[in-house]
Amino acid sequence: MDYFEDKKVRIISLKEQFDTSTPHGRFAIGLFQLVNEFEVELTRERVAEGIAAARAKGHVGGRPKINKTKIEKAMKLYDEKKYTISEIETIMKLSASTLYRYLKQRESDV
């Protein structure tokens, strides 16, 4: 709200019937901001609790790791130059971006 006050902007809601130029309107806006902040913090806490509960059950979270042998086989197919990237994607059920990422990593390791 300070941003709007600095710019001399008034917000008038015809439906809720408040005007930010009046004490009642500023109170209503402040109350809405507090309720919103409260909801955001509750959501943040619930998410953290959910993650902690999942970890307690043994769930790690995140994307599953790609099988190393699958990557090696895909790179072997790529090195043979018999298949296109699209064909390797279909054969190995692997995205092109994943294949390119591992190929780039292999080049930088050399």
N, C-alpha and C positions, 0 to 999 in steps of 0.2 A: 504494500500500500504506500510506503514511503516514496516509491518511484512515481506513482501517480500524483501524490501530494506535491512533490517537487515540481512536477510539470503542470500543476494547477488543473488537474483533470478530476472531474466529479463523476462518480458512477451512481446512476439512478436506476433502480430496478422497479419497474412498474408492477411486476407480478408479486415480488416479495415485499414491496413497498418500503424500501429503505433508500436513503440518500447519503452518500459518504461525506457530504458537507455538514451533516448534522451529527451530534454526539451519538444518537441512537444508531445511525447508519455506520459510523466508525466502529461502534461496539459490535454490531452485527457482523461486519467484515472481520473484525478481530476474532470474534467467536468462531466464525467459519474457518479462519486460519488455524486456530487452536485445535478444532475438531479434526481438520485435515492432518495436521502434524501428529496428533494422537493416533489416527488411523495408520499413518505411514509407519510410526514406531511400532505399533502392534503387529503390523504385517512383517516388519523386519524381524521382530522377536519370534513370531510364529515360523518364519522361514528358517531362522537359526535353530530353533528347537526341532523342526522337522529334519534338518540336515544332521543334527546331533543324534536324533533317534535312528535315522537311517544308518549312520556310521556305527552306532552301537549294535545294530543288527548285522553289520558286516558289509553293508553297501558302500562302495567307494565313491561312486558318482563320476561324472564326466563321461567322455566317450570311451568305449572299449578300445583296448590296444589292438592294433592290427597284427595278425600272426606274422612272425618274421619269415617263415618259410613261404608264405603267400607273397610277400614283398619280393623275396629273392627270386621266386619263380616268375613273377611279373617282370622283373628287371632282366631276367634271362630271356624271356620272350621278346622284350624290347631290343636286347642286344643282338638277337638272331636276325633282326630286320625282316622277318617274315610277316609280322602282324602290325597293323596300325594301332595307334593308341586306343582308338575306339573299339577295335576288336579285343585288345587286351583288357579293356574295361569290362566288356561283356564276358569274356572267358573267366577272368579272375574275380568278377564282381567287386571291382575296385574303381574309384573315381580317377579321372585323369589328373586332377590336381594333387591327389595323394601320390600317384605314380611320379609325377613331375617333382614333387617335393623330395621324395626319396632319391630320385635320380640326381637332383641338384645336391643333396646331402652327400651322395656317393662321390660326386665330382669334387666337392670341396674337401673330402677326406683324403683324396689322392694327392 
